[in-house]
Amino acid sequence: MVIILDSLEFITILLWLWAFNIASGVHSSIRIQEQRILDDILNESKYDNRIRPSGLVVKDEGQKNESDDGPCEVAVNILLRSISKISDLDMEYSVQLTFREEWTDRRLEYNDSQVKFLTLTDPNKIWKPDLFFSNEKEGHFHTIIMPNVLLRIYPNGTVLYSIRISLLLACPMDLKYYPLDEQECNMRMASYGYTLDDLKFLWRENEPVQLNKSNLDLPRFLFKKHRLEPCRSVTNTGEYPCLKMWLHFKREFSYYLIQIYMPCCMLVIVSWVSFWLDPNAIPARVSLGVTTLLTMATQISGINATLPPVSYIKAIDVWTGVCLAFVFGALLEFALVNYASRSDAHRAARGINGIRYQRRWDKEGNIISDDAAYAMHTLFAKSHEIHANDPNKNFLSRWWSKFPTRSKRIDITSRICFPLMFSIFNVVYWVTYVFRRKDTIREAE
């Protein structure tokens, strides 16, 4: 019995070893077959990577047939991995993407049912389209730990080329409505050396662009949508194929509301505090006016430091300019109040001195006249007219008569007019820029 069990265990071990050897042989045979196929299709006597693949021509029946004269069609597909920044100052944006190209090269066809596709570790051995990004400022490939490059060759000669790259691309912006604006940045791809007669770029029909939405959230922008379009690049050396992808961004306004608009409003309101201070409190009113003016100027300088110098007026320029004008107006209002206060004091002094002068002449024995009495009567009559509470007058006139001096009346008028004018400006500003921006976006779409 023991001998039989030992024999069964021995047979089982032999079967396992036999199955393992078969599997290893099959696996090694596939690798050998791949090596043989690569040696065959990439033989220098058969394949020249300096020559582009044969293209396809469309005949009257609408069918595509292979021809040496037709352009080679390249299908482009992009995986947008992330957008790291959008710079208003430099008008550029940084993006990381996986860029894929797919074309057919009949010289790379092979017939082997066991090999689904070949993976080539050295992409330089075959011909590749000479595509470049025409609005690129900087760019680099990713090589950690190994170069992030994939190249597959399918049995029908279809080639898939995929590479991971990071790009810094130019993005011309229209900042007329900044920071209530929406921007469109494009990505332009074109052939550097092959004209339309040799090469044709197409967006892949099935999902030409994939988005990694979790990495498209930016601090100051919201990614809304993208759109694709073919194009042609015309230079003095010929007409070249190209593709465009537009990325639409909406600026997040909450950041600018907290950092720019609310502080400017607060500075304007603080400058109005001087209207409630006594006209004789000269140091307090001057210090308040100058401090708010300098703070407003510093705020404007900080805003302009983050924006490019442009030849047109931006929405933020209108806001900061009007706020600065209100703060400066409050400072000028104090100068007017101070002048009116001194003028009132001089007028009162002249009236009193005139009465005393007439009385002194009377005491010295000059001819007695009624000038002094008339002058005194006139002074008290005017004072009575100012402070009288005439029941026949309306409420506004009675309220206005409570402020006898011009300086006080200027302060009272400023307390009403400055907030009223600033409120009217706010209504006009927000209605104008919000609705005009929406109309502009509608027209662009």
Secondary structure, 3 states (H helix, E strand, C coil): CHHHHHHHHHHHHHHHHHHHHHHHHHHHHHHHHHHHHHHHHCCCCCCCCCCCCCEEEECCCCCEEEECCCCEEEEEEEEEEEEEEEECCCCEEEEEEEEEEEEECHHHCCCCCCCCCEECCCHHHCCCCCEEECCEEEEEECCCCCCCEEEEECCCCEEEEEEEEEEEEECCCCCCCCCCCEEEEEEEEEECCCCCCCEEEEECCCCCEEECHHHCCCCCEEEEEEEEEEEEEEECCEEEEEEEEEEEEEECHHHHHHHHHHHHHHHHHHHHHHHHCCCCCHHHHHHHHHHHHHHHHHHHHHHHHCCCCCCCCCHHHHHHHHHHHHHHHHHHHHHHHHHHHHHHHHHHHHHHHHHHHHHHHHHCCCCCCCHHHHHHHHHHHHHHHHHCCCCCCCHHHHHHCCCCCHHHHHHHHHHHHHHHHHHHHHHHHHHHHHHHHHHHHHHHC
